[in-house]
Amino acid sequence: MILKPDGQPHQKPEDPLKRLQAQAEQAKDQYLRTLADLDNTRKRLQKEKEESVRYASESMVRELLPIIDSLDQALVAVDKQSDPQAVIKGIHLIYRQLLGVLQKEGVKRIPTVGERFDPHRHEAVAHVDATDGQADETVTDEVQVGYTMHGKVIRPAMVKVARSAHSTQPSAHSTEQPKQTQDNPQAE
């Protein structure tokens, strides 16, 4: 052992190359651990996303189950040929229950009759002659209800649109003949 003049043991100077190699090895090890943590996090988030998508509609389905129960009861009443007024009231109740569930999910009906035709919310299936005082391009009749969800149109309303007798130019958004759709092949 070699002693310094002050009596302390003399340490061999550290090799800078070995020190840098040790730091590089430590940094590489830390990098690999971080990379593995990142990969595990990515896999966990992907799994959570898949489960979220799989069960996203669970709450709405739970809300629909009582409506299914009500329909079951209504069908039993029809099969037993119960009081027709009671069956009618039951059907109206079921309809209101369904609308309530849809409203909770942000679904709303698109206003139609009396509204100005809006090609973003309405689909014209026919033109009809405007009556006195009725403005051109006003919705006169609703063929099929349209809906929005959180403000986004998920199904446009199928409507008939007023056209004044002196208007000779067909509108770009509709035709004279009714359109048939998959949802309503009997539309007129």
Contact map, one row per residue, 1 for C-alpha under 8 A:
11100000110000000000000000000000000000000000000000000000000000000000000000000000000000000000000000000000000000000000000000000000000000000000000000000000000000000000000000000000000000000000
11110000110000000000000000000000000000000000000000000000000000000000000000000000000000000000000000000000000000000000000000000000000000000000000000000000000000000000000000000000000000000000
11111111110000000000000000000000000000000000000000000000000000000000000000000000000000000000000000000000000000000000000000000000000000000000000000000000000000000000000000000000000000000000
01111111110000000000000000000000000000000000000000000000000000000000000000000000000000000000000000000000000000000000000000000000000000000000000000000000000000000000000000000000000000000000
00111111000000000000000000000000000000000000000000000000000000000000000000000000000000000000000000000000000000000000000000000000000000000000000000000000000000000000000000000000000000000000
00111111000000000000000000000000000000000000000000000000000000000000000000000000000000000000000000000000000000000000000000000000000000000000000000000000000000000000000000000000000000000000
00111111100000000000000000000000000000000000000000000000000000000000000000000000000000000000000000000000000000000000000000000000000000000000000000000000000000000000000000000000000000000000
00111111110000000000000000000000000000000000000000000000000000000000000000000000000000000000000000000000000000000000000000000000000000000000000000000000000000000000000000000000000000000000
11110011111000000000000000000000000000000000000000000000000000000000000000000000000000000000000000000000000000000000000000000000000000000000000000000000000000000000000000000000000000000000
11110001111100000000000000000000000000000000000000000000000000000000000000000000000000000000000000000000000000000000000000000000000000000000000000000000000000000000000000000000000000000000
00000000111110000000000000000000000000000000000000000000000000000000000000000000000000000000000000000000000000000000000000000000000000000000000000000000000000000000000000000000000000000000
00000000011111000000000000000000000000000000000000000000000000000000000000000000000000000000000000000000000000000000000000000000000000000000000000000000000000000000000000000000000000000000
00000000001111100000000000000000000000000000000000000000000000000000000000000000000000000000000000000000000000000000000000000000000000000000000000000000000000000000000000000000000000000000
00000000000111110110000000000000000000000000000000000000000000000000000000000000000000000000000000000000000000000000000000000000000000000000000000000000000000000000000000000000000000000000
00000000000011111110000000000000000000000000000000000000000000000000000000000000000000000000000000000000000000000000000000000000000000000000000000000000000000000000000000000000000000000000
00000000000001111111000000000000000000000000000000000000000000000000000000000000000000000000000000000000000000000000000000000000000000000000000000000000000000000000000000000000000000000000
00000000000000111111100000000000000000000000000000000000000000000000000000000000000000000000000000000000000000000000000000000000000000000000000000000000000000000000000000000000000000000000
00000000000001111111110000000000000000000000000000000000000000000000000000000000000000000000000000000000000000000000000000000000000000000000000000000000000000000000000000000000000000000000
00000000000001111111111000000000000000000000000000000000000000000000000000000000000000000000000000000000000000000000000000000000000000000000000000000000000000000000000000000000000000000000
00000000000000011111111100000000000000000000000000000000000000000000000000000000000000000000000000000000000000000000000000000000000000000000000000000000000000000000000000000000000000000000
00000000000000001111111110000000000000000000000000000000000000000000000000000000000000000000000000000000000000000000000000000000000000000000000000000000000000000000000000000000000000000000
00000000000000000111111111000000000000000000000000000000000000000000000000000000000000000000000000000000000000000000000000000000000000000000000000000000000000000000000000000000000000000000
00000000000000000011111111100000000000000000000000000000000000000000000000000000000000000000000000000000000000000000000000000000000000000000000000000000000000000000000000000000000000000000
00000000000000000001111111110000000000000000000000000000000000000000000000000000000000000000000000000000000000000000000000000000000000000000000000000000000000000000000000000000000000000000
00000000000000000000111111111000000000000000000000000000000000000000000000000000000000000000000000000000000000000000000000000000000000000000000000000000000000000000000000000000000000000000
00000000000000000000011111111100000000000000000000000000000000000000000000000000000000000000000000000000000000000000000000000000000000000000000000000000000000000000000000000000000000000000
00000000000000000000001111111110000000000000000000000000000000000000000000000000000000000000000000000000000000000000000000000000000000000000000000000000000000000000000000000000000000000000
00000000000000000000000111111111000000000000000000000000000000000000000000000000000000000000000000000000000000000000000000000000000000000000000000000000000000000000000000000000000000000000
00000000000000000000000011111111100000000000000000000000000000000000000000000000000000000000000000000000000000000000000000000000000000000000000000000000000000000000000000000000000000000000
00000000000000000000000001111111110000000000000000000000000000000000000000000000000000000000000000000000000000000000000000000000000000000000000000000000000000000000000000000000000000000000
00000000000000000000000000111111111000000000000000000000000000000000000000000000000000000000000000000000000000000000000000000000000000000000000000000000000000000000000000000000000000000000
00000000000000000000000000011111111100000000000000000000000000000000000000000000000000000000000000000000000000000000000000000000000000000000000000000000000000000000000000000000000000000000
00000000000000000000000000001111111110000000000000000000000000000000000000000000000000000000000000000000000000000000000000000000000000000000000000000000000000000000000000000000000000000000
00000000000000000000000000000111111111000000000000000000000000000000000000000000000000000000000000000000000000000000000000000000000000000000000000000000000000000000000000000000000000000000
00000000000000000000000000000011111111100000000000000000000000000000000000000000000000000000000000000000000000000000000000000000000000000000000000000000000000000000000000000000000000000000
00000000000000000000000000000001111111110000000000000000000000000000000000000000000000000000000000000000000000000000000000000000000000000000000000000000000000000000000000000000000000000000
00000000000000000000000000000000111111111000000000000000000000000000000000000000000000000000000000000000000000000000000000000000000000000000000000000000000000000000000000000000000000000000
00000000000000000000000000000000011111111100000000000000000000000000000000000000000000000000000000000000000000000000000000000000000000000000000000000000000000000000000000000000000000000000
00000000000000000000000000000000001111111110000000000000000000000000000000000000000000000000000000000000000000000000000000000000000000000000000000000000000000000000000000000000000000000000
00000000000000000000000000000000000111111111000000000000000000000000000000000000000000000000000000000000000000000000000000000000000000000000000000000000000000000000000000000000000000000000
00000000000000000000000000000000000011111111100000000000000000000000000000000000000000000000000000000000000000000000000000000000000000000000000000000000000000000000000000000000000000000000
00000000000000000000000000000000000001111111110000000000000000000000000000000000000000000000000000000000000000000000000000000000000000000000000000000000000000000000000000000000000000000000
00000000000000000000000000000000000000111111111000000000000000000000000000000000000000000000000000000000000000000000000000000000000000000000000000000000000000000000000000000000000000000000
00000000000000000000000000000000000000011111111100000000000000000000000000000000000000000000000000000000000000000000000000000000000000000000000000000000000000000000000000000000000000000000
00000000000000000000000000000000000000001111111110000000000000000000000000000000000000000000000000000000000000000000000000000000000000000000000000000000000000000000000000000000000000000000
00000000000000000000000000000000000000000111111111000000000000000000000000000000000000000000000000000000000000000000000000000000000000000000000000000000000000000000000000000000000000000000
00000000000000000000000000000000000000000011111111100000000000000000000000000000000000000000000000000000000000000000000000000000000000000000000000000000000000000000000000000000000000000000
00000000000000000000000000000000000000000001111111110000000000000000000000000000000000000000000000000000000000000000000000000000000000000000000000000000000000000000000000000000000000000000
00000000000000000000000000000000000000000000111111111000000000000000000000000000000000000000000000000000000000000000000000000000000000000000000000000000000000000000000000000000000000000000
00000000000000000000000000000000000000000000011111111100000000000000000000000000000000000000000000000000000000000000000000000000000000000000000000000000000000000000000000000000000000000000
00000000000000000000000000000000000000000000001111111110000000000000000000000000000000000000000000000000000000000000000000000000000000000000000000000000000000000000000000000000000000000000
00000000000000000000000000000000000000000000000111111111000000000000000000000000000000000000000000000000000000000000000000000000000000000000000000000000000000000000000000000000000000000000
00000000000000000000000000000000000000000000000011111111000000000000000000000000000000000000000000000000000000000000000000000000000000000000000000000000000000000000000000000000000000000000
00000000000000000000000000000000000000000000000001111111100000000000000000000000000000000000000000000000000000000000000000000000000000000000000000000000000000000000000000000000000000000000
00000000000000000000000000000000000000000000000000111111110000000000000000000000000000000000000000000000000000000000000000000000000000000000000000000000000000000000000000000000000000000000
00000000000000000000000000000000000000000000000000011111111000000000000000000000000000000000000000000000000000000000000000000000000000000000000000000000000000000000000000000000000000000000
00000000000000000000000000000000000000000000000000000111111110000000000000000000000000000000000000000000000000000000000000000000000000000000000000000000000000000000000000000000000000000000
00000000000000000000000000000000000000000000000000000011111111000000000000000000000000000000000000000000000000000000000000000000000000000000000000000000000000000000000000000000000000000000
00000000000000000000000000000000000000000000000000000001111111100000000000000000000000000000000000000000000000000000000000000000000000000000000000000000000000000000000000000000000000000000
00000000000000000000000000000000000000000000000000000000111111110000000000000000000000000000000000001000100000000000000000000000000000000000000000000000000000000000000000000000000000000000
00000000000000000000000000000000000000000000000000000000111111111000000000000000000000000000000000000000000000000000000000000000000000000000000000000000000000000000000000000000000000000000
00000000000000000000000000000000000000000000000000000000011111111100000000000000000000000000000000000000000000000000000000000000000000000000000000000000000000000000000000000000000000000000
00000000000000000000000000000000000000000000000000000000001111111110000000000000000000000000000000001000000000000000000000000000000000000000000000000000000000000000000000000000000000000000
00000000000000000000000000000000000000000000000000000000000111111111000000000000000000000000000001001000000000000000000000000000000000000000000000000000000000000000000000000000000000000000
00000000000000000000000000000000000000000000000000000000000011111111100000000000000000000000000000000000000000000000000000000000000000000000000000000000000000000000000000000000000000000000
00000000000000000000000000000000000000000000000000000000000001111111110000000000000000000000000000000000000000000000000000000000000000000000000000000000000000000000000000000000000000000000
00000000000000000000000000000000000000000000000000000000000000111111111000000000000000000000010011000000000000000000000000000000000000000000000000000000000000000000000000000000000000000000
00000000000000000000000000000000000000000000000000000000000000011111111100000000000000000000000000000000000000000000000000000000000000000000000000000000000000000000000000000000000000000000
00000000000000000000000000000000000000000000000000000000000000001111111110000000000000000000000000000000000000000000000000000000000000000000000000000000000000000000000000000000000000000000
00000000000000000000000000000000000000000000000000000000000000000111111111000000000000000100010000000000000000000000000000000000000000000000000000000000000000000000000000000000000000000000
00000000000000000000000000000000000000000000000000000000000000000011111111100000000000000010010000000000000000000000000000000000000000000000000000000000000000000000000000000000000000000000
00000000000000000000000000000000000000000000000000000000000000000001111111110000000000000000000000000000000000000000000000000000000000000000000000000000000000000000000000000000000000000000
00000000000000000000000000000000000000000000000000000000000000000000111111111000000000000000000000000000000000000000000000000000000000000000000000000000000000000000000000000000000000000000
00000000000000000000000000000000000000000000000000000000000000000000011111111100000000100110000000000000000000000000000000000000000000000000000000000000000000000000000000000000000000000000
00000000000000000000000000000000000000000000000000000000000000000000001111111110000000000000000000000000000000000000000000000000000000000000000000000000000000000000000000000000000000000000
00000000000000000000000000000000000000000000000000000000000000000000000111111111000000000000000000000000000000000000000000000000000000000000000000000000000000000000000000000000000000000000
00000000000000000000000000000000000000000000000000000000000000000000000011111111111000100000000000000000000000000000000000000000000000000000000000000000000000000000000000000000000000000000
00000000000000000000000000000000000000000000000000000000000000000000000001111111110000100000000000000000000000000000000000000000000000000000000000000000000000000000000000000000000000000000
00000000000000000000000000000000000000000000000000000000000000000000000000111111110000000000000000000000000000000000000000000000000000000000000000000000000000000000000000000000000000000000
00000000000000000000000000000000000000000000000000000000000000000000000000011111110000000000000000000000000000000000000000000000000000000000000000000000000000000000000000000000000000000000
00000000000000000000000000000000000000000000000000000000000000000000000000001111111100000000000000000000000000000000000000000000000000000000000000000000000000000000000000000000000000000000
00000000000000000000000000000000000000000000000000000000000000000000000000001111111101100000000000000000000000000000000000000000000000000000000000000000000000000000000000000000000000000000
00000000000000000000000000000000000000000000000000000000000000000000000000001000111111100000000000000000000000000000000000000000000000000000000000000000000000000000000000000000000000000000
00000000000000000000000000000000000000000000000000000000000000000000000000000000111111110000000000000000000000000000000000000000000000000000000000000000000000000000000000000000000000000000
00000000000000000000000000000000000000000000000000000000000000000000000000000000001111111000000000000000000000000000000000000000000000000000000000000000000000000000000000000000000000000000
00000000000000000000000000000000000000000000000000000000000000000000000000000000011111111100000000000000000000000000000000000000000000000000000000000000000000000000000000000000000000000000
00000000000000000000000000000000000000000000000000000000000000000000000001001100011111111110000000000000000000000000000000000000000000000000000000000000000000000000000000000000000000000000
00000000000000000000000000000000000000000000000000000000000000000000000000000000000111111111000000000000000000000000000000000000000000000000000000000000000000000000000000000000000000000000
00000000000000000000000000000000000000000000000000000000000000000000000000000000000011111111100000000000000000000000000000000000000000000000000000000000000000000000000000000000000000000000
00000000000000000000000000000000000000000000000000000000000000000000010001000000000001111111110000000000000000000000000000000000000000000000000000000000000000000000000000000000000000000000
00000000000000000000000000000000000000000000000000000000000000000000001001000000000000111111111000000000000000000000000000000000000000000000000000000000000000000000000000000000000000000000
00000000000000000000000000000000000000000000000000000000000000000000000000000000000000011111111100000000000000000000000000000000000000000000000000000000000000000000000000000000000000000000
00000000000000000000000000000000000000000000000000000000000000000000000000000000000000001111111110000000000000000000000000000000000000000000000000000000000000000000000000000000000000000000
00000000000000000000000000000000000000000000000000000000000000000010011000000000000000000111111111000000000000000000000000000000000000000000000000000000000000000000000000000000000000000000
00000000000000000000000000000000000000000000000000000000000000000000000000000000000000000011111111100000000000000000000000000000000000000000000000000000000000000000000000000000000000000000
00000000000000000000000000000000000000000000000000000000000000000000000000000000000000000001111111110000000000000000000000000000000000000000000000000000000000000000000000000000000000000000
00000000000000000000000000000000000000000000000000000000000000000010000000000000000000000000111111111000000000000000000000000000000000000000000000000000000000000000000000000000000000000000
00000000000000000000000000000000000000000000000000000000000000010010000000000000000000000000011111111100000000000000000000000000000000000000000000000000000000000000000000000000000000000000
00000000000000000000000000000000000000000000000000000000000000000000000000000000000000000000001111111110000000000000000000000000000000000000000000000000000000000000000000000000000000000000
00000000000000000000000000000000000000000000000000000000000000000000000000000000000000000000000111111111000000000000000000000000000000000000000000000000000000000000000000000000000000000000
00000000000000000000000000000000000000000000000000000000000100110000000000000000000000000000000011111111100000000000000000000000000000000000000000000000000000000000000000000000000000000000
00000000000000000000000000000000000000000000000000000000000000000000000000000000000000000000000001111111111100000000000000000000000000000000000000000000000000000000000000000000000000000000
00000000000000000000000000000000000000000000000000000000000000000000000000000000000000000000000000111111111100000000000000000000000000000000000000000000000000000000000000000000000000000000
00000000000000000000000000000000000000000000000000000000000000000000000000000000000000000000000000011111111000000000000000000000000000000000000000000000000000000000000000000000000000000000
00000000000000000000000000000000000000000000000000000000000100000000000000000000000000000000000000001111111000000000000000000000000000000000000000001000000000000000000000000000000000000000
00000000000000000000000000000000000000000000000000000000000000000000000000000000000000000000000000000111111100000000000000000000000000000000000000011100000000000000000000000000000000000000
00000000000000000000000000000000000000000000000000000000000000000000000000000000000000000000000000000111111110000000000000000000000000000000000000111100000000000000000000000000000000000000
00000000000000000000000000000000000000000000000000000000000000000000000000000000000000000000000000000110011111000000000000000000000000000000000000111000000000000000000000000000000000000000
00000000000000000000000000000000000000000000000000000000000000000000000000000000000000000000000000000000001111100000000000000000000000000000000011110000000000000000000000000000000000000000
00000000000000000000000000000000000000000000000000000000000000000000000000000000000000000000000000000000000111110000000010000000000000000000000011110000000110000000000000000000000000000000
00000000000000000000000000000000000000000000000000000000000000000000000000000000000000000000000000000000000011111010000000000000000000000000000000000000000000000000000000000000000000000000
00000000000000000000000000000000000000000000000000000000000000000000000000000000000000000000000000000000000001111110100001000000000000000011110000000000000010100000000000000000000000000000
00000000000000000000000000000000000000000000000000000000000000000000000000000000000000000000000000000000000000111110000000000000000000000111110000000000000000000000000000000000000000000000
00000000000000000000000000000000000000000000000000000000000000000000000000000000000000000000000000000000000000011111000000000000000000000111000000000000000000000000000000000000000000000000
00000000000000000000000000000000000000000000000000000000000000000000000000000000000000000000000000000000000000111111100000000000000000000110000000000000000000000000000000000000000000000000
00000000000000000000000000000000000000000000000000000000000000000000000000000000000000000000000000000000000000000111110000000000000000001110000000000000000000000000000000000000000000000000
00000000000000000000000000000000000000000000000000000000000000000000000000000000000000000000000000000000000000010011111001000000000000001110000000000000000000001000000000000000000000000000
00000000000000000000000000000000000000000000000000000000000000000000000000000000000000000000000000000000000000000001111111000000000000000000000000000000000000000000000000000000000000000000
00000000000000000000000000000000000000000000000000000000000000000000000000000000000000000000000000000000000000000000111111110000000000000000000000000000000000000000000000001000000000000000
00000000000000000000000000000000000000000000000000000000000000000000000000000000000000000000000000000000000000000000011111000000000000000000000000000000100100000000000000000000000000000000
00000000000000000000000000000000000000000000000000000000000000000000000000000000000000000000000000000000000001000000011111100000000000000000000001000000100110000000000000000000000000000000
00000000000000000000000000000000000000000000000000000000000000000000000000000000000000000000000000000000000000010000111111110000000000000000000001000000000111100000000000000000000000000000
00000000000000000000000000000000000000000000000000000000000000000000000000000000000000000000000000000000000000000000001011111000000000000000000000000000000111100000000000001100000000000000
00000000000000000000000000000000000000000000000000000000000000000000000000000000000000000000000000000000000000000000001001111110000000000000000000000000000001111000000000001110000000000000
00000000000000000000000000000000000000000000000000000000000000000000000000000000000000000000000000000000000000000000000000111110000000000000000000000000000001110000000000000111111000000011
00000000000000000000000000000000000000000000000000000000000000000000000000000000000000000000000000000000000000000000000000011111000000000000000000000000000000111000000000000111111000000001
00000000000000000000000000000000000000000000000000000000000000000000000000000000000000000000000000000000000000000000000000011111100000000000000000000000000000011110000000000111000000000000
00000000000000000000000000000000000000000000000000000000000000000000000000000000000000000000000000000000000000000000000000000111110000000001000000000000000000011110000000000000000000000000
00000000000000000000000000000000000000000000000000000000000000000000000000000000000000000000000000000000000000000000000000000011111000000000000000000000000000000111100000000000000000000000
00000000000000000000000000000000000000000000000000000000000000000000000000000000000000000000000000000000000000000000000000000001111101110000000000000000000000000111100000000000000000000000
00000000000000000000000000000000000000000000000000000000000000000000000000000000000000000000000000000000000000000000000000000000111111000000000000000000000000000101000000000000000000000000
00000000000000000000000000000000000000000000000000000000000000000000000000000000000000000000000000000000000000000000000000000000011111000000000000000000000000000000000000000000000000000000
00000000000000000000000000000000000000000000000000000000000000000000000000000000000000000000000000000000000000000000000000000000001111100000000000000000000000000000000000000000000000000000
00000000000000000000000000000000000000000000000000000000000000000000000000000000000000000000000000000000000000000000000000000000011111110100000000000000000000000100000000000000000000000000
00000000000000000000000000000000000000000000000000000000000000000000000000000000000000000000000000000000000000000000000000000000010011111100000000000000000000000111000000000000000000000000
00000000000000000000000000000000000000000000000000000000000000000000000000000000000000000000000000000000000000000000000000000000010001111100000000000000000000000111000000000000000000000000
00000000000000000000000000000000000000000000000000000000000000000000000000000000000000000000000000000000000000000001100000000000000000111110000000000000000000001110000000000000000000000000
00000000000000000000000000000000000000000000000000000000000000000000000000000000000000000000000000000000000000001111100000000000000001111111000000000000000000001110000000000000000000000000
00000000000000000000000000000000000000000000000000000000000000000000000000000000000000000000000000000000000000011111100000000000000000001111110000000000000000111100000000000000000000000000
00000000000000000000000000000000000000000000000000000000000000000000000000000000000000000000000000000000000000011100000000000001000000000111110000000000000000111100000000000000000000000000
00000000000000000000000000000000000000000000000000000000000000000000000000000000000000000000000000000000000000011000000000000000000000000011111000000000000000111000000000000000000000000000
00000000000000000000000000000000000000000000000000000000000000000000000000000000000000000000000000000000000000011000000000000000000000000011111110000000000011110000000000000000000000000000
00000000000000000000000000000000000000000000000000000000000000000000000000000000000000000000000000000000000000000000000000000000000000000000111110000000000011110000000000000000000000000011
00000000000000000000000000000000000000000000000000000000000000000000000000000000000000000000000000000000000000000000000000000000000000000000011111000000000011100000000000000000000000010000
00000000000000000000000000000000000000000000000000000000000000000000000000000000000000000000000000000000000011000000000000000000000000000000011111100000000111000000000000000000000000000000
00000000000000000000000000000000000000000000000000000000000000000000000000000000000000000000000000000000000011000000000011000000000000000000000111110000111111000000000000000000000000000000
00000000000000000000000000000000000000000000000000000000000000000000000000000000000000000000000000000000001111000000000000000000000000000000000011111000111110000000000000000000000000000000
00000000000000000000000000000000000000000000000000000000000000000000000000000000000000000000000000000000011111000000000000000000000000000000000001111111111000000000000000000000000000000000
00000000000000000000000000000000000000000000000000000000000000000000000000000000000000000000000000000000111100000000000000000000000000000000000000111111110000000000000000000000000000000000
00000000000000000000000000000000000000000000000000000000000000000000000000000000000000000000000000000000011000000000000000000000000000000000000000011111000000000000000000000000000000000000
00000000000000000000000000000000000000000000000000000000000000000000000000000000000000000000000000000000000000000000000000000000000000000000000000011111100000000000000000000000000000000000
00000000000000000000000000000000000000000000000000000000000000000000000000000000000000000000000000000000000000000000000000000000000000000000000000011111110000000000000000000000000000000000
00000000000000000000000000000000000000000000000000000000000000000000000000000000000000000000000000000000000000000000000110000000000000000000000001111011111100000000000000000000000000000000
00000000000000000000000000000000000000000000000000000000000000000000000000000000000000000000000000000000000000000000000000000000000000000000000001111001111100000000000000000000000000000000
00000000000000000000000000000000000000000000000000000000000000000000000000000000000000000000000000000000000000000000000000000000000000000000000001110000111110000000000000000000000000000000
00000000000000000000000000000000000000000000000000000000000000000000000000000000000000000000000000000000000001000000000111100000000000000000000011100000111111000000000000000000000000000000
00000000000000000000000000000000000000000000000000000000000000000000000000000000000000000000000000000000000001010000000011100000000000000000011111100000001111100000000000000000000000000000
00000000000000000000000000000000000000000000000000000000000000000000000000000000000000000000000000000000000000000000000001111000000000000000011111000000000111110000000000000000000000000000
00000000000000000000000000000000000000000000000000000000000000000000000000000000000000000000000000000000000000010000000001111100000000000011111100000000000011111000000000000000000000000000
00000000000000000000000000000000000000000000000000000000000000000000000000000000000000000000000000000000000000000000000000011111000000000011111000000000000001111100000000000000000000000000
00000000000000000000000000000000000000000000000000000000000000000000000000000000000000000000000000000000000000000000100000010111000000001111100000000000000000111110000000000000000000000000
00000000000000000000000000000000000000000000000000000000000000000000000000000000000000000000000000000000000000000000000000000011111001111111000000000000000000011111000000000000000000000000
00000000000000000000000000000000000000000000000000000000000000000000000000000000000000000000000000000000000000000000000000000011110000111100000000000000000000001111101000000000000000000000
00000000000000000000000000000000000000000000000000000000000000000000000000000000000000000000000000000000000000000000000000000000111000110000000000000000000000000111111000000000000000000000
00000000000000000000000000000000000000000000000000000000000000000000000000000000000000000000000000000000000000000000000000000000110000000000000000000000000000000011111100000000000000000000
00000000000000000000000000000000000000000000000000000000000000000000000000000000000000000000000000000000000000000000000000000000000000000000000000000000000000000001111100000000000000000000
00000000000000000000000000000000000000000000000000000000000000000000000000000000000000000000000000000000000000000000000000000000000000000000000000000000000000000011111111000000000000000000
00000000000000000000000000000000000000000000000000000000000000000000000000000000000000000000000000000000000000000000000000000000000000000000000000000000000000000000111111000000000000000000
00000000000000000000000000000000000000000000000000000000000000000000000000000000000000000000000000000000000000000000000000000000000000000000000000000000000000000000001111100000000000000000
00000000000000000000000000000000000000000000000000000000000000000000000000000000000000000000000000000000000000000000000000000000000000000000000000000000000000000000001111110110000000000000
00000000000000000000000000000000000000000000000000000000000000000000000000000000000000000000000000000000000000000000000000000000000000000000000000000000000000000000000011111110000000000000
00000000000000000000000000000000000000000000000000000000000000000000000000000000000000000000000000000000000000000000000000000000000000000000000000000000000000000000000001111110000000000000
00000000000000000000000000000000000000000000000000000000000000000000000000000000000000000000000000000000000000000000001000110000000000000000000000000000000000000000000000111110000000000000
00000000000000000000000000000000000000000000000000000000000000000000000000000000000000000000000000000000000000000000000000111110000000000000000000000000000000000000000001111111000000000000
00000000000000000000000000000000000000000000000000000000000000000000000000000000000000000000000000000000000000000000000000011110000000000000000000000000000000000000000001111111110000000000
00000000000000000000000000000000000000000000000000000000000000000000000000000000000000000000000000000000000000000000000000001110000000000000000000000000000000000000000000000111110000000000
00000000000000000000000000000000000000000000000000000000000000000000000000000000000000000000000000000000000000000000000000001100000000000000000000000000000000000000000000000011111000000000
00000000000000000000000000000000000000000000000000000000000000000000000000000000000000000000000000000000000000000000000000001100000000000000000000000000000000000000000000000011111100000011
00000000000000000000000000000000000000000000000000000000000000000000000000000000000000000000000000000000000000000000000000001100000000000000000000000000000000000000000000000000111110000011
00000000000000000000000000000000000000000000000000000000000000000000000000000000000000000000000000000000000000000000000000000000000000000000000000000000000000000000000000000000011111011110
00000000000000000000000000000000000000000000000000000000000000000000000000000000000000000000000000000000000000000000000000000000000000000000000000000000000000000000000000000000001111111010
00000000000000000000000000000000000000000000000000000000000000000000000000000000000000000000000000000000000000000000000000000000000000000000000000000000000000000000000000000000000111111000
00000000000000000000000000000000000000000000000000000000000000000000000000000000000000000000000000000000000000000000000000000000000000000000000000000000000000000000000000000000000011111000
00000000000000000000000000000000000000000000000000000000000000000000000000000000000000000000000000000000000000000000000000000000000000000000000100000000000000000000000000000000000111111110
00000000000000000000000000000000000000000000000000000000000000000000000000000000000000000000000000000000000000000000000000000000000000000000000000000000000000000000000000000000000111111110
00000000000000000000000000000000000000000000000000000000000000000000000000000000000000000000000000000000000000000000000000000000000000000000000000000000000000000000000000000000000100011111
00000000000000000000000000000000000000000000000000000000000000000000000000000000000000000000000000000000000000000000000000001000000000000000001000000000000000000000000000000000011110011111
00000000000000000000000000000000000000000000000000000000000000000000000000000000000000000000000000000000000000000000000000001100000000000000001000000000000000000000000000000000011000000111
